[in-house]
Amino acid sequence: MKTTTLRQAYKNNKAWGMLASIDLAGCDHDLIQSPKAIKEFVKTLVQLLKMKAHGPTRVEKFAEGSLEGYSAFQFVETSSITTHCDDKEGDRVFIDIFSCCFFDPNSVETFCKSFFKGKKSRMKILLRY
């Protein structure tokens, strides 16, 4: 959806917030295995969104059966950002950005894909009422 159309729907429906869920595939394997790179990603994303981080970025590696990878969580003053990296099946990254302030999800998707050097991306947007 075009940003101008989405912004109008956000305004017309008096949305309380917005969620952008971004799926990336074919990402750079070394980047998604680097806690330092993931923290830099979150820091840069917060700046791109013109939001303010609340507390430190938490990054932890999880391994449960065939699922393995780093996850990151960042509170922002208007809600949160979560990132889950899957380095076992297709070098995928799953990013959820929720905010009670409008943001441009298309530029966010472009940034995420570029940062992790993803080959494919898709995004779902949900307005919260």
CNS distance restraints for C-alpha pairs under 8 A (distance, minus, plus):
assign (resid   1 and name CA) (resid   5 and name CA) 6.85 0.50 0.50
assign (resid   1 and name CA) (resid   6 and name CA) 6.45 0.50 0.50
assign (resid   2 and name CA) (resid   6 and name CA) 6.17 0.50 0.50
assign (resid   2 and name CA) (resid 106 and name CA) 7.97 0.50 0.50
assign (resid   3 and name CA) (resid   7 and name CA) 5.92 0.50 0.50
assign (resid   3 and name CA) (resid 104 and name CA) 6.18 0.50 0.50
assign (resid   3 and name CA) (resid 105 and name CA) 7.54 0.50 0.50
assign (resid   3 and name CA) (resid 106 and name CA) 7.10 0.50 0.50
assign (resid   4 and name CA) (resid   8 and name CA) 6.23 0.50 0.50
assign (resid   5 and name CA) (resid   9 and name CA) 6.27 0.50 0.50
assign (resid   6 and name CA) (resid  10 and name CA) 6.07 0.50 0.50
assign (resid   7 and name CA) (resid  11 and name CA) 6.20 0.50 0.50
assign (resid   7 and name CA) (resid 102 and name CA) 7.23 0.50 0.50
assign (resid   8 and name CA) (resid  12 and name CA) 5.87 0.50 0.50
assign (resid   9 and name CA) (resid  13 and name CA) 5.86 0.50 0.50
assign (resid  10 and name CA) (resid  14 and name CA) 6.02 0.50 0.50
assign (resid  10 and name CA) (resid  15 and name CA) 5.17 0.50 0.50
assign (resid  10 and name CA) (resid 102 and name CA) 7.55 0.50 0.50
assign (resid  10 and name CA) (resid 127 and name CA) 6.85 0.50 0.50
assign (resid  11 and name CA) (resid  15 and name CA) 6.58 0.50 0.50
assign (resid  13 and name CA) (resid 129 and name CA) 7.53 0.50 0.50
assign (resid  14 and name CA) (resid 129 and name CA) 7.12 0.50 0.50
assign (resid  15 and name CA) (resid 127 and name CA) 6.17 0.50 0.50
assign (resid  15 and name CA) (resid 128 and name CA) 5.56 0.50 0.50
assign (resid  15 and name CA) (resid 129 and name CA) 4.77 0.50 0.50
assign (resid  16 and name CA) (resid 100 and name CA) 5.59 0.50 0.50
assign (resid  16 and name CA) (resid 101 and name CA) 7.92 0.50 0.50
assign (resid  16 and name CA) (resid 127 and name CA) 7.67 0.50 0.50
assign (resid  16 and name CA) (resid 128 and name CA) 5.49 0.50 0.50
assign (resid  16 and name CA) (resid 129 and name CA) 5.16 0.50 0.50
assign (resid  17 and name CA) (resid  98 and name CA) 7.14 0.50 0.50
assign (resid  17 and name CA) (resid  99 and name CA) 5.43 0.50 0.50
assign (resid  17 and name CA) (resid 100 and name CA) 3.71 0.50 0.50
assign (resid  17 and name CA) (resid 101 and name CA) 6.00 0.50 0.50
assign (resid  17 and name CA) (resid 102 and name CA) 6.97 0.50 0.50
assign (resid  17 and name CA) (resid 127 and name CA) 6.02 0.50 0.50
assign (resid  17 and name CA) (resid 128 and name CA) 4.95 0.50 0.50
assign (resid  17 and name CA) (resid 129 and name CA) 7.05 0.50 0.50
assign (resid  18 and name CA) (resid  98 and name CA) 5.72 0.50 0.50
assign (resid  18 and name CA) (resid  99 and name CA) 5.62 0.50 0.50
assign (resid  18 and name CA) (resid 100 and name CA) 6.26 0.50 0.50
assign (resid  18 and name CA) (resid 101 and name CA) 7.31 0.50 0.50
assign (resid  18 and name CA) (resid 102 and name CA) 6.70 0.50 0.50
assign (resid  18 and name CA) (resid 125 and name CA) 7.20 0.50 0.50
assign (resid  18 and name CA) (resid 126 and name CA) 5.74 0.50 0.50
assign (resid  18 and name CA) (resid 127 and name CA) 4.52 0.50 0.50
assign (resid  18 and name CA) (resid 128 and name CA) 5.58 0.50 0.50
assign (resid  19 and name CA) (resid  96 and name CA) 6.87 0.50 0.50
assign (resid  19 and name CA) (resid  97 and name CA) 5.58 0.50 0.50
assign (resid  19 and name CA) (resid  98 and name CA) 4.39 0.50 0.50
assign (resid  19 and name CA) (resid  99 and name CA) 6.71 0.50 0.50
assign (resid  19 and name CA) (resid 125 and name CA) 5.69 0.50 0.50
assign (resid  19 and name CA) (resid 126 and name CA) 5.09 0.50 0.50
assign (resid  19 and name CA) (resid 127 and name CA) 6.43 0.50 0.50
assign (resid  19 and name CA) (resid 128 and name CA) 7.49 0.50 0.50
assign (resid  20 and name CA) (resid  95 and name CA) 7.99 0.50 0.50
assign (resid  20 and name CA) (resid  96 and name CA) 5.74 0.50 0.50
assign (resid  20 and name CA) (resid  97 and name CA) 5.28 0.50 0.50
assign (resid  20 and name CA) (resid  98 and name CA) 6.59 0.50 0.50
assign (resid  20 and name CA) (resid 105 and name CA) 6.35 0.50 0.50
assign (resid  20 and name CA) (resid 123 and name CA) 6.78 0.50 0.50
assign (resid  20 and name CA) (resid 124 and name CA) 5.85 0.50 0.50
assign (resid  20 and name CA) (resid 125 and name CA) 4.61 0.50 0.50
assign (resid  20 and name CA) (resid 126 and name CA) 6.55 0.50 0.50
assign (resid  21 and name CA) (resid  94 and name CA) 7.31 0.50 0.50
assign (resid  21 and name CA) (resid  95 and name CA) 5.73 0.50 0.50
assign (resid  21 and name CA) (resid  96 and name CA) 4.51 0.50 0.50
assign (resid  21 and name CA) (resid  97 and name CA) 6.58 0.50 0.50
assign (resid  21 and name CA) (resid 123 and name CA) 5.51 0.50 0.50
assign (resid  21 and name CA) (resid 124 and name CA) 5.22 0.50 0.50
assign (resid  21 and name CA) (resid 125 and name CA) 6.42 0.50 0.50
assign (resid  22 and name CA) (resid  94 and name CA) 5.82 0.50 0.50
assign (resid  22 and name CA) (resid  95 and name CA) 5.07 0.50 0.50
assign (resid  22 and name CA) (resid  96 and name CA) 6.39 0.50 0.50
assign (resid  22 and name CA) (resid 109 and name CA) 6.57 0.50 0.50
assign (resid  22 and name CA) (resid 121 and name CA) 6.97 0.50 0.50
assign (resid  22 and name CA) (resid 122 and name CA) 5.84 0.50 0.50
assign (resid  22 and name CA) (resid 123 and name CA) 4.43 0.50 0.50
assign (resid  22 and name CA) (resid 124 and name CA) 6.65 0.50 0.50
assign (resid  23 and name CA) (resid  92 and name CA) 7.30 0.50 0.50
assign (resid  23 and name CA) (resid  93 and name CA) 6.01 0.50 0.50
assign (resid  23 and name CA) (resid  94 and name CA) 4.72 0.50 0.50
assign (resid  23 and name CA) (resid  95 and name CA) 6.53 0.50 0.50
assign (resid  23 and name CA) (resid 121 and name CA) 5.53 0.50 0.50
assign (resid  23 and name CA) (resid 122 and name CA) 5.37 0.50 0.50
assign (resid  23 and name CA) (resid 123 and name CA) 6.29 0.50 0.50
assign (resid  24 and name CA) (resid  92 and name CA) 5.41 0.50 0.50
assign (resid  24 and name CA) (resid  93 and name CA) 5.07 0.50 0.50
assign (resid  24 and name CA) (resid  94 and name CA) 6.35 0.50 0.50
assign (resid  24 and name CA) (resid 113 and name CA) 6.55 0.50 0.50
assign (resid  24 and name CA) (resid 118 and name CA) 5.82 0.50 0.50
assign (resid  24 and name CA) (resid 119 and name CA) 7.47 0.50 0.50
assign (resid  24 and name CA) (resid 120 and name CA) 5.71 0.50 0.50
assign (resid  24 and name CA) (resid 121 and name CA) 4.48 0.50 0.50
assign (resid  24 and name CA) (resid 122 and name CA) 6.78 0.50 0.50
assign (resid  25 and name CA) (resid  90 and name CA) 6.25 0.50 0.50
assign (resid  25 and name CA) (resid  91 and name CA) 6.04 0.50 0.50
assign (resid  25 and name CA) (resid  92 and name CA) 4.43 0.50 0.50
assign (resid  25 and name CA) (resid  93 and name CA) 6.65 0.50 0.50
assign (resid  25 and name CA) (resid 118 and name CA) 5.62 0.50 0.50
assign (resid  25 and name CA) (resid 119 and name CA) 5.99 0.50 0.50
assign (resid  25 and name CA) (resid 120 and name CA) 5.19 0.50 0.50
assign (resid  25 and name CA) (resid 121 and name CA) 6.40 0.50 0.50
assign (resid  26 and name CA) (resid  90 and name CA) 5.76 0.50 0.50
assign (resid  26 and name CA) (resid  91 and name CA) 5.29 0.50 0.50
assign (resid  26 and name CA) (resid  92 and name CA) 6.20 0.50 0.50
assign (resid  26 and name CA) (resid 117 and name CA) 7.69 0.50 0.50
assign (resid  26 and name CA) (resid 118 and name CA) 5.10 0.50 0.50
assign (resid  26 and name CA) (resid 119 and name CA) 4.97 0.50 0.50
assign (resid  26 and name CA) (resid 120 and name CA) 6.61 0.50 0.50
assign (resid  27 and name CA) (resid  31 and name CA) 7.89 0.50 0.50
assign (resid  27 and name CA) (resid  32 and name CA) 7.42 0.50 0.50
assign (resid  27 and name CA) (resid  90 and name CA) 7.78 0.50 0.50
assign (resid  27 and name CA) (resid  91 and name CA) 5.19 0.50 0.50
assign (resid  27 and name CA) (resid  92 and name CA) 6.05 0.50 0.50
assign (resid  27 and name CA) (resid  93 and name CA) 7.41 0.50 0.50
assign (resid  27 and name CA) (resid 116 and name CA) 5.42 0.50 0.50
assign (resid  27 and name CA) (resid 117 and name CA) 5.20 0.50 0.50
assign (resid  27 and name CA) (resid 118 and name CA) 4.05 0.50 0.50
assign (resid  27 and name CA) (resid 119 and name CA) 6.43 0.50 0.50
assign (resid  28 and name CA) (resid  32 and name CA) 6.56 0.50 0.50
assign (resid  28 and name CA) (resid  91 and name CA) 6.98 0.50 0.50
assign (resid  28 and name CA) (resid 116 and name CA) 5.84 0.50 0.50
assign (resid  28 and name CA) (resid 117 and name CA) 5.61 0.50 0.50
assign (resid  28 and name CA) (resid 118 and name CA) 6.82 0.50 0.50
assign (resid  29 and name CA) (resid  33 and name CA) 6.42 0.50 0.50
assign (resid  29 and name CA) (resid  87 and name CA) 6.61 0.50 0.50
assign (resid  29 and name CA) (resid  91 and name CA) 5.92 0.50 0.50
assign (resid  30 and name CA) (resid  34 and name CA) 6.36 0.50 0.50
assign (resid  31 and name CA) (resid  37 and name CA) 5.96 0.50 0.50
assign (resid  31 and name CA) (resid  38 and name CA) 7.31 0.50 0.50
assign (resid  31 and name CA) (resid 116 and name CA) 6.49 0.50 0.50
assign (resid  32 and name CA) (resid  37 and name CA) 7.47 0.50 0.50
assign (resid  32 and name CA) (resid  38 and name CA) 6.85 0.50 0.50
assign (resid  32 and name CA) (resid  69 and name CA) 7.77 0.50 0.50
assign (resid  32 and name CA) (resid  70 and name CA) 7.27 0.50 0.50
assign (resid  32 and name CA) (resid  85 and name CA) 6.01 0.50 0.50
assign (resid  32 and name CA) (resid  86 and name CA) 7.78 0.50 0.50
assign (resid  32 and name CA) (resid  87 and name CA) 6.84 0.50 0.50
assign (resid  32 and name CA) (resid  91 and name CA) 7.46 0.50 0.50
assign (resid  32 and name CA) (resid  93 and name CA) 7.65 0.50 0.50
assign (resid  32 and name CA) (resid 116 and name CA) 7.22 0.50 0.50
assign (resid  33 and name CA) (resid  69 and name CA) 7.03 0.50 0.50
assign (resid  33 and name CA) (resid  70 and name CA) 6.79 0.50 0.50
assign (resid  33 and name CA) (resid  85 and name CA) 7.93 0.50 0.50
assign (resid  33 and name CA) (resid  87 and name CA) 7.07 0.50 0.50
assign (resid  34 and name CA) (resid  38 and name CA) 6.24 0.50 0.50
assign (resid  35 and name CA) (resid  39 and name CA) 6.12 0.50 0.50
assign (resid  35 and name CA) (resid  59 and name CA) 6.46 0.50 0.50
assign (resid  35 and name CA) (resid  60 and name CA) 7.85 0.50 0.50
assign (resid  35 and name CA) (resid  70 and name CA) 7.32 0.50 0.50
assign (resid  36 and name CA) (resid  40 and name CA) 6.26 0.50 0.50
assign (resid  37 and name CA) (resid  41 and name CA) 6.09 0.50 0.50
assign (resid  38 and name CA) (resid  42 and name CA) 6.33 0.50 0.50
assign (resid  38 and name CA) (resid  59 and name CA) 7.72 0.50 0.50
assign (resid  38 and name CA) (resid  72 and name CA) 7.38 0.50 0.50
assign (resid  39 and name CA) (resid  43 and name CA) 6.17 0.50 0.50
assign (resid  39 and name CA) (resid  57 and name CA) 6.63 0.50 0.50
assign (resid  39 and name CA) (resid  59 and name CA) 7.31 0.50 0.50
assign (resid  39 and name CA) (resid  72 and name CA) 7.74 0.50 0.50
assign (resid  40 and name CA) (resid  44 and name CA) 6.07 0.50 0.50
assign (resid  41 and name CA) (resid  45 and name CA) 6.01 0.50 0.50
assign (resid  41 and name CA) (resid 115 and name CA) 7.11 0.50 0.50
assign (resid  42 and name CA) (resid  46 and name CA) 6.13 0.50 0.50
assign (resid  42 and name CA) (resid  57 and name CA) 7.54 0.50 0.50
assign (resid  42 and name CA) (resid  74 and name CA) 7.44 0.50 0.50
assign (resid  42 and name CA) (resid  81 and name CA) 7.88 0.50 0.50
assign (resid  43 and name CA) (resid  47 and name CA) 6.49 0.50 0.50
assign (resid  44 and name CA) (resid  48 and name CA) 6.16 0.50 0.50
assign (resid  45 and name CA) (resid  49 and name CA) 6.11 0.50 0.50
assign (resid  45 and name CA) (resid 108 and name CA) 7.60 0.50 0.50
assign (resid  45 and name CA) (resid 111 and name CA) 7.93 0.50 0.50
assign (resid  46 and name CA) (resid  50 and name CA) 6.22 0.50 0.50
assign (resid  46 and name CA) (resid  51 and name CA) 5.38 0.50 0.50
assign (resid  46 and name CA) (resid  52 and name CA) 6.60 0.50 0.50
assign (resid  46 and name CA) (resid  53 and name CA) 6.75 0.50 0.50
assign (resid  46 and name CA) (resid  76 and name CA) 7.78 0.50 0.50
assign (resid  47 and name CA) (resid  51 and name CA) 6.21 0.50 0.50
assign (resid  47 and name CA) (resid  52 and name CA) 7.61 0.50 0.50
assign (resid  48 and name CA) (resid 108 and name CA) 7.69 0.50 0.50
assign (resid  49 and name CA) (resid 103 and name CA) 6.49 0.50 0.50
assign (resid  49 and name CA) (resid 104 and name CA) 7.92 0.50 0.50
assign (resid  49 and name CA) (resid 108 and name CA) 7.77 0.50 0.50
assign (resid  51 and name CA) (resid  76 and name CA) 6.53 0.50 0.50
assign (resid  51 and name CA) (resid  77 and name CA) 7.01 0.50 0.50
assign (resid  51 and name CA) (resid  78 and name CA) 7.41 0.50 0.50
assign (resid  52 and name CA) (resid  76 and name CA) 5.50 0.50 0.50
assign (resid  52 and name CA) (resid  77 and name CA) 5.73 0.50 0.50
assign (resid  53 and name CA) (resid  74 and name CA) 6.91 0.50 0.50
assign (resid  53 and name CA) (resid  75 and name CA) 6.07 0.50 0.50
assign (resid  53 and name CA) (resid  76 and name CA) 4.35 0.50 0.50
assign (resid  53 and name CA) (resid  77 and name CA) 6.31 0.50 0.50
assign (resid  54 and name CA) (resid  74 and name CA) 7.36 0.50 0.50
assign (resid  54 and name CA) (resid  75 and name CA) 5.24 0.50 0.50
assign (resid  54 and name CA) (resid  76 and name CA) 5.00 0.50 0.50
assign (resid  54 and name CA) (resid  77 and name CA) 5.85 0.50 0.50
assign (resid  55 and name CA) (resid  74 and name CA) 7.55 0.50 0.50
assign (resid  55 and name CA) (resid  75 and name CA) 6.79 0.50 0.50
assign (resid  56 and name CA) (resid  74 and name CA) 6.91 0.50 0.50
assign (resid  57 and name CA) (resid  72 and name CA) 6.81 0.50 0.50
assign (resid  57 and name CA) (resid  73 and name CA) 5.87 0.50 0.50
assign (resid  57 and name CA) (resid  74 and name CA) 4.87 0.50 0.50
assign (resid  57 and name CA) (resid  75 and name CA) 7.69 0.50 0.50
assign (resid  58 and name CA) (resid  72 and name CA) 5.41 0.50 0.50
assign (resid  58 and name CA) (resid  73 and name CA) 5.22 0.50 0.50
assign (resid  58 and name CA) (resid  74 and name CA) 6.53 0.50 0.50
assign (resid  59 and name CA) (resid  70 and name CA) 6.66 0.50 0.50
assign (resid  59 and name CA) (resid  71 and name CA) 5.65 0.50 0.50
assign (resid  59 and name CA) (resid  72 and name CA) 4.31 0.50 0.50
assign (resid  59 and name CA) (resid  73 and name CA) 6.66 0.50 0.50
assign (resid  60 and name CA) (resid  70 and name CA) 5.46 0.50 0.50
assign (resid  60 and name CA) (resid  71 and name CA) 5.53 0.50 0.50
assign (resid  60 and name CA) (resid  72 and name CA) 6.56 0.50 0.50
assign (resid  61 and name CA) (resid  68 and name CA) 7.33 0.50 0.50
assign (resid  61 and name CA) (resid  69 and name CA) 5.43 0.50 0.50
assign (resid  61 and name CA) (resid  70 and name CA) 4.12 0.50 0.50
assign (resid  61 and name CA) (resid  71 and name CA) 6.23 0.50 0.50
assign (resid  62 and name CA) (resid  67 and name CA) 7.66 0.50 0.50
assign (resid  62 and name CA) (resid  68 and name CA) 5.47 0.50 0.50
assign (resid  62 and name CA) (resid  69 and name CA) 5.53 0.50 0.50
assign (resid  62 and name CA) (resid  70 and name CA) 6.09 0.50 0.50
assign (resid  62 and name CA) (resid  71 and name CA) 7.34 0.50 0.50
assign (resid  63 and name CA) (resid  67 and name CA) 5.75 0.50 0.50
assign (resid  63 and name CA) (resid  68 and name CA) 4.22 0.50 0.50
assign (resid  63 and name CA) (resid  69 and name CA) 6.60 0.50 0.50
assign (resid  64 and name CA) (resid  68 and name CA) 6.25 0.50 0.50
assign (resid  66 and name CA) (resid  88 and name CA) 7.21 0.50 0.50
assign (resid  67 and name CA) (resid  86 and name CA) 6.95 0.50 0.50
assign (resid  67 and name CA) (resid  88 and name CA) 6.86 0.50 0.50
assign (resid  68 and name CA) (resid  85 and name CA) 7.94 0.50 0.50
assign (resid  68 and name CA) (resid  86 and name CA) 5.93 0.50 0.50
assign (resid  68 and name CA) (resid  87 and name CA) 6.40 0.50 0.50
assign (resid  68 and name CA) (resid  88 and name CA) 6.26 0.50 0.50
assign (resid  69 and name CA) (resid  84 and name CA) 7.20 0.50 0.50
assign (resid  69 and name CA) (resid  85 and name CA) 5.14 0.50 0.50
assign (resid  69 and name CA) (resid  86 and name CA) 4.90 0.50 0.50
assign (resid  69 and name CA) (resid  87 and name CA) 5.52 0.50 0.50
assign (resid  69 and name CA) (resid  88 and name CA) 7.54 0.50 0.50
assign (resid  70 and name CA) (resid  84 and name CA) 6.11 0.50 0.50
assign (resid  70 and name CA) (resid  85 and name CA) 5.26 0.50 0.50
assign (resid  70 and name CA) (resid  86 and name CA) 7.34 0.50 0.50
assign (resid  71 and name CA) (resid  82 and name CA) 7.38 0.50 0.50
assign (resid  71 and name CA) (resid  83 and name CA) 5.43 0.50 0.50
assign (resid  71 and name CA) (resid  84 and name CA) 4.33 0.50 0.50
assign (resid  71 and name CA) (resid  85 and name CA) 6.05 0.50 0.50
assign (resid  72 and name CA) (resid  82 and name CA) 5.65 0.50 0.50
assign (resid  72 and name CA) (resid  83 and name CA) 5.00 0.50 0.50
assign (resid  72 and name CA) (resid  84 and name CA) 6.52 0.50 0.50
assign (resid  73 and name CA) (resid  80 and name CA) 7.33 0.50 0.50
assign (resid  73 and name CA) (resid  81 and name CA) 5.86 0.50 0.50
assign (resid  73 and name CA) (resid  82 and name CA) 4.62 0.50 0.50
assign (resid  73 and name CA) (resid  83 and name CA) 6.53 0.50 0.50
assign (resid  74 and name CA) (resid  80 and name CA) 5.64 0.50 0.50
assign (resid  74 and name CA) (resid  81 and name CA) 5.19 0.50 0.50
assign (resid  74 and name CA) (resid  82 and name CA) 6.51 0.50 0.50
assign (resid  75 and name CA) (resid  79 and name CA) 5.93 0.50 0.50
assign (resid  75 and name CA) (resid  80 and name CA) 4.36 0.50 0.50
assign (resid  75 and name CA) (resid  81 and name CA) 6.46 0.50 0.50
assign (resid  76 and name CA) (resid  80 and name CA) 5.13 0.50 0.50
assign (resid  76 and name CA) (resid  81 and name CA) 7.33 0.50 0.50
assign (resid  78 and name CA) (resid  98 and name CA) 7.97 0.50 0.50
assign (resid  78 and name CA) (resid  99 and name CA) 5.13 0.50 0.50
assign (resid  78 and name CA) (resid 100 and name CA) 5.60 0.50 0.50
assign (resid  78 and name CA) (resid 101 and name CA) 6.66 0.50 0.50
assign (resid  79 and name CA) (resid  98 and name CA) 5.86 0.50 0.50
assign (resid  79 and name CA) (resid  99 and name CA) 4.98 0.50 0.50
assign (resid  79 and name CA) (resid 100 and name CA) 6.85 0.50 0.50
assign (resid  80 and name CA) (resid  97 and name CA) 6.20 0.50 0.50
assign (resid  80 and name CA) (resid  98 and name CA) 5.59 0.50 0.50
assign (resid  80 and name CA) (resid  99 and name CA) 6.75 0.50 0.50
assign (resid  81 and name CA) (resid  95 and name CA) 7.33 0.50 0.50
assign (resid  81 and name CA) (resid  96 and name CA) 5.77 0.50 0.50
assign (resid  81 and name CA) (resid  97 and name CA) 4.63 0.50 0.50
assign (resid  81 and name CA) (resid  98 and name CA) 6.46 0.50 0.50
assign (resid  82 and name CA) (resid  95 and name CA) 5.72 0.50 0.50
assign (resid  82 and name CA) (resid  96 and name CA) 5.26 0.50 0.50
assign (resid  82 and name CA) (resid  97 and name CA) 6.65 0.50 0.50
assign (resid  83 and name CA) (resid  93 and name CA) 6.94 0.50 0.50
assign (resid  83 and name CA) (resid  94 and name CA) 5.67 0.50 0.50
assign (resid  83 and name CA) (resid  95 and name CA) 4.49 0.50 0.50
assign (resid  83 and name CA) (resid  96 and name CA) 6.56 0.50 0.50
assign (resid  84 and name CA) (resid  93 and name CA) 5.64 0.50 0.50
assign (resid  84 and name CA) (resid  94 and name CA) 5.09 0.50 0.50
assign (resid  84 and name CA) (resid  95 and name CA) 6.49 0.50 0.50
assign (resid  85 and name CA) (resid  91 and name CA) 7.34 0.50 0.50
assign (resid  85 and name CA) (resid  92 and name CA) 5.86 0.50 0.50
assign (resid  85 and name CA) (resid  93 and name CA) 4.41 0.50 0.50
assign (resid  85 and name CA) (resid  94 and name CA) 6.42 0.50 0.50
assign (resid  86 and name CA) (resid  90 and name CA) 7.38 0.50 0.50
assign (resid  86 and name CA) (resid  91 and name CA) 5.59 0.50 0.50
assign (resid  86 and name CA) (resid  92 and name CA) 5.04 0.50 0.50
assign (resid  86 and name CA) (resid  93 and name CA) 6.13 0.50 0.50
assign (resid  87 and name CA) (resid  91 and name CA) 4.60 0.50 0.50
assign (resid  87 and name CA) (resid  92 and name CA) 6.59 0.50 0.50
assign (resid 104 and name CA) (resid 108 and name CA) 6.55 0.50 0.50
assign (resid 105 and name CA) (resid 109 and name CA) 6.10 0.50 0.50
assign (resid 105 and name CA) (resid 125 and name CA) 7.82 0.50 0.50
assign (resid 106 and name CA) (resid 110 and name CA) 6.31 0.50 0.50
assign (resid 107 and name CA) (resid 111 and name CA) 6.14 0.50 0.50
assign (resid 108 and name CA) (resid 112 and name CA) 6.13 0.50 0.50
assign (resid 109 and name CA) (resid 113 and name CA) 6.14 0.50 0.50
assign (resid 109 and name CA) (resid 121 and name CA) 7.64 0.50 0.50
assign (resid 109 and name CA) (resid 123 and name CA) 7.23 0.50 0.50
assign (resid 110 and name CA) (resid 114 and name CA) 6.11 0.50 0.50
assign (resid 111 and name CA) (resid 115 and name CA) 5.97 0.50 0.50
assign (resid 112 and name CA) (resid 116 and name CA) 6.25 0.50 0.50
assign (resid 113 and name CA) (resid 117 and name CA) 5.68 0.50 0.50
assign (resid 113 and name CA) (resid 118 and name CA) 4.89 0.50 0.50
assign (resid 113 and name CA) (resid 119 and name CA) 7.56 0.50 0.50
assign (resid 113 and name CA) (resid 120 and name CA) 7.56 0.50 0.50
assign (resid 113 and name CA) (resid 121 and name CA) 6.63 0.50 0.50
assign (resid 114 and name CA) (resid 118 and name CA) 6.52 0.50 0.50
